[in-house]
Amino acid sequence: KRATFSSTNFENILTWETEADIPPGTVFDVQYKQYGEKSWLNKRECQSITQPFCNLTHETENFTEHYYARVRA
C-alpha cells in the first residue's frame, strides 16, 4: 500500500508499505508505464524481490513526462 516515488540526487526510487502481518517469504513484482501508455512494463531487476523499494531511475529519466508504477505481492 502507499506506493510512492522519492526523487533524491536524480534517482527515482519507488517505495511502498507492507501490512504488519505479511507472510514470510512474500515477494514483490514492480511494473511501470508512462502516462498515456496502455500496457505495463516489468522492471526486470524488481521481480520476485523481498525489499520494499525499487530503483526506477533509468525507466523514468525523462523529467518532462509523468509515470505510474505499481507493486504486486
C-alpha positions as CSV (number, residue, x, y, z in Angstrom):
1,K,0.0,0.0,0.0
2,R,1.0,3.6,-0.4
3,A,3.5,3.2,-3.2
4,T,5.3,6.5,-3.8
5,F,8.2,7.8,-5.8
6,S,11.0,9.5,-3.9
7,S,13.4,11.6,-6.0
8,T,16.8,12.4,-4.5
9,N,20.1,13.2,-6.2
10,F,18.5,12.5,-9.6
11,E,17.4,9.0,-8.6
12,N,13.7,7.9,-8.6
13,I,13.1,5.2,-6.1
14,L,9.7,3.6,-5.7
15,T,8.9,2.6,-2.1
16,W,5.8,1.0,-0.6
17,E,4.5,0.0,2.8
18,T,3.6,-3.6,3.7
19,E,1.0,-4.9,6.0
20,A,2.1,-5.8,9.5
21,D,1.0,-9.4,9.1
22,I,2.7,-10.1,5.7
23,P,3.6,-13.8,5.4
24,P,7.3,-14.7,5.5
25,G,8.7,-15.2,2.0
26,T,6.4,-12.8,0.3
27,V,7.9,-11.4,-2.9
28,F,7.0,-8.3,-4.9
29,D,6.9,-7.6,-8.6
30,V,7.2,-4.0,-9.9
31,Q,5.7,-2.6,-13.1
32,Y,5.8,0.9,-14.6
33,K,4.4,2.8,-17.5
34,Q,4.5,6.3,-18.9
35,Y,1.4,8.4,-18.8
36,G,-0.8,7.7,-21.8
37,E,0.6,4.2,-22.4
38,K,-1.8,1.3,-22.2
39,S,0.5,-1.6,-21.2
40,W,2.5,-2.0,-18.1
41,L,6.2,-3.0,-18.3
42,N,8.0,-5.2,-15.9
43,K,11.1,-3.8,-14.1
44,R,13.3,-6.8,-14.7
45,E,15.5,-6.2,-11.6
46,C,12.5,-5.8,-9.4
47,Q,10.7,-9.1,-10.0
48,S,10.3,-11.5,-7.1
49,I,12.1,-9.2,-4.7
50,T,11.7,-9.1,-0.9
51,Q,12.7,-5.5,-0.2
52,P,10.0,-2.7,-0.2
53,F,11.7,-0.5,-2.8
54,C,12.8,-0.5,-6.4
55,N,15.1,1.9,-8.3
56,L,13.2,3.2,-11.4
57,T,15.7,5.9,-12.3
58,H,16.6,4.6,-15.8
59,E,12.9,4.0,-16.7
60,T,11.8,7.4,-15.5
61,E,14.7,9.6,-16.7
62,N,12.6,11.9,-18.9
63,F,11.6,14.5,-16.2
64,T,9.1,16.2,-18.6
65,E,6.9,13.0,-18.6
66,H,4.6,11.5,-16.0
67,Y,5.0,7.9,-14.9
68,Y,3.0,5.4,-13.0
69,A,4.2,2.4,-11.0
70,R,2.6,-0.5,-9.2
71,V,3.6,-3.3,-7.0
72,R,2.1,-6.8,-6.7
73,A,2.7,-9.1,-3.8
